[in-house]
Structure formats: C-alpha cells, structure tokens
Amino acid sequence: SLGLNYSKTMLFIILPQAFKNILPALANECIVLLKETSVAGYIALVDLTKGGDIIRSQTYEAFLPLIAVAIIYLVMVMFLSAMVSKLERRLAKSDRG
C-alpha cells in the first residue's frame, strides 16, 4: 500500500477489509427491513401482507392467504440469509488463501 495513491488504497485495501467487518450487520439490517415491510402493510402501503388481507376479504378464507404470505416471507428471508452466508464464507476463504 506504500506505492498506491489514496483512491487505489481505499479501493483495494481499506474497503475490502471494511466490507468484511460490516457485512453481518448490514445483512441483518436488510433482513429486518424486509420483515418490517409487513408492518408497513397495515399503515396503508400495499405489500404482501396487505395483499393477503385483500385476498382474505374477497374470498373469506381466514388463514390460507396469511399462511401463503408467511411462507413467501420465510422463503425470502432464508434466501437472503443463505446468500449472505455464502458471501461470508467466500470472503473468509479469500482471507485464508
């Protein structure tokens, strides 16, 4: 890093190390934001939860739309968690290699 200018030092040395350190907190925050969109659905924003409520009011099915919404959220969170875990393993492997 002694022969690099400021932008190359930031790009190739500082930012990769910082990204590895903030990745778990950043991923956790993304997952929390995804889960909180269901809360925003009750305020009047149309999201999965609000869509489930609209379907429930039209079909008079009590639990099926909400179970479907819960499964969709579960799949989205599991996918995001798996991708973050894969990225963390890849970054940890690059540290060792």
VORO-204392 format. One record per residue (C-alpha): residue number from 1; y, z, x; chain. Coordinates in Angstrom, 3 decimals. Example, Ala and Ser with C-alpha at 12.3 -4.5 7.8 and 13.67 -1.06 7.14 Angstrom:
BEGIN
ATOM zalo       yy       zz       xx gulum
ATOM    1   -4.500    7.800   12.300     A
ATOM    2   -1.060    7.140   13.670     A
***
This chain:
BEGIN
ATOM zalo       yy       zz       xx gulum
ATOM    1    0.000    0.000    0.000     A
ATOM    2    2.299    0.202    3.020     A
ATOM    3    2.906   -3.546    3.146     A
ATOM    4    3.396   -4.087   -0.593     A
ATOM    5    6.673   -4.235   -2.418     A
ATOM    6    7.440   -1.975   -5.391     A
ATOM    7    6.102   -4.264   -8.141     A
ATOM    8    2.820   -5.006   -6.353     A
ATOM    9    2.358   -1.324   -5.546     A
ATOM   10    2.827   -0.431   -9.212     A
ATOM   11    0.598   -3.274  -10.432     A
ATOM   12   -2.314   -2.904   -8.028     A
ATOM   13   -2.308    0.778   -7.055     A
ATOM   14   -0.393    3.090   -9.390     A
ATOM   15   -1.081    1.566  -12.831     A
ATOM   16   -4.899    1.272  -12.474     A
ATOM   17   -5.108    4.939  -11.498     A
ATOM   18   -2.771    5.990  -14.292     A
ATOM   19   -4.693    3.899  -16.837     A
ATOM   20   -7.962    5.613  -15.916     A
ATOM   21   -6.338    9.007  -16.432     A
ATOM   22   -4.676    8.262  -19.764     A
ATOM   23   -7.497    6.206  -21.310     A
ATOM   24   -9.315    9.106  -23.044     A
ATOM   25   -6.113   10.490  -24.584     A
ATOM   26   -4.899    7.042  -25.576     A
ATOM   27   -8.211    6.138  -27.200     A
ATOM   28   -8.311    9.450  -29.051     A
ATOM   29   -4.814    8.821  -30.374     A
ATOM   30   -5.824    5.334  -31.588     A
ATOM   31   -8.811    6.794  -33.426     A
ATOM   32   -6.624    9.486  -35.010     A
ATOM   33   -4.128    6.850  -36.150     A
ATOM   34   -6.956    4.828  -37.668     A
ATOM   35   -8.156    7.870  -39.579     A
ATOM   36   -4.646    8.722  -40.739     A
ATOM   37   -4.221    5.343  -42.401     A
ATOM   38   -6.458    6.676  -45.160     A
ATOM   39   -3.915    9.448  -45.747     A
ATOM   40   -1.122    6.864  -45.907     A
ATOM   41   -3.008    5.118  -48.702     A
ATOM   42   -2.204    7.958  -51.058     A
ATOM   43    1.517    7.584  -50.414     A
ATOM   44    1.546    4.012  -51.813     A
ATOM   45    0.567    1.827  -48.896     A
ATOM   46   -2.339   -0.469  -49.658     A
ATOM   47   -5.145    0.158  -47.224     A
ATOM   48   -8.892    0.654  -47.534     A
ATOM   49   -8.601    3.954  -49.379     A
ATOM   50   -6.055    2.638  -51.845     A
ATOM   51   -8.167   -0.488  -52.315     A
ATOM   52  -11.156    1.735  -53.066     A
ATOM   53   -9.091    3.613  -55.648     A
ATOM   54   -8.028    0.334  -57.276     A
ATOM   55  -11.648   -0.836  -57.462     A
ATOM   56  -12.687    2.569  -58.804     A
ATOM   57  -10.078    2.417  -61.559     A
ATOM   58  -11.208   -1.052  -62.634     A
ATOM   59  -14.980   -0.541  -62.510     A
ATOM   60  -15.156    3.168  -63.429     A
ATOM   61  -17.627    3.685  -60.596     A
ATOM   62  -16.931    7.164  -59.295     A
ATOM   63  -18.396    7.242  -55.818     A
ATOM   64  -19.546    3.784  -54.754     A
ATOM   65  -16.121    2.386  -53.739     A
ATOM   66  -15.215    5.558  -51.844     A
ATOM   67  -18.578    5.634  -50.080     A
ATOM   68  -18.073    1.998  -49.090     A
ATOM   69  -14.606    2.834  -47.737     A
ATOM   70  -16.027    5.798  -45.797     A
ATOM   71  -18.729    3.594  -44.270     A
ATOM   72  -16.143    0.975  -43.273     A
ATOM   73  -14.003    3.654  -41.586     A
ATOM   74  -17.095    5.064  -39.873     A
ATOM   75  -18.075    1.649  -38.517     A
ATOM   76  -14.527    1.002  -37.284     A
ATOM   77  -14.308    4.370  -35.515     A
ATOM   78  -17.781    4.017  -33.998     A
ATOM   79  -16.929    0.516  -32.746     A
ATOM   80  -13.665    1.700  -31.215     A
ATOM   81  -15.385    4.707  -29.613     A
ATOM   82  -18.128    2.500  -28.177     A
ATOM   83  -15.601    0.069  -26.702     A
ATOM   84  -13.631    2.904  -25.117     A
ATOM   85  -16.804    4.452  -23.727     A
ATOM   86  -17.834    1.092  -22.275     A
ATOM   87  -14.408    0.645  -20.704     A
ATOM   88  -14.511    4.163  -19.234     A
ATOM   89  -17.959    3.525  -17.731     A
ATOM   90  -16.748    0.226  -16.283     A
ATOM   91  -13.706    1.881  -14.725     A
ATOM   92  -15.828    4.744  -13.354     A
ATOM   93  -18.276    2.227  -11.871     A
ATOM   94  -15.424    0.393  -10.186     A
ATOM   95  -14.360    3.703   -8.613     A
ATOM   96  -17.784    4.213   -7.078     A
ATOM   97  -18.304    0.615   -5.978     A
***
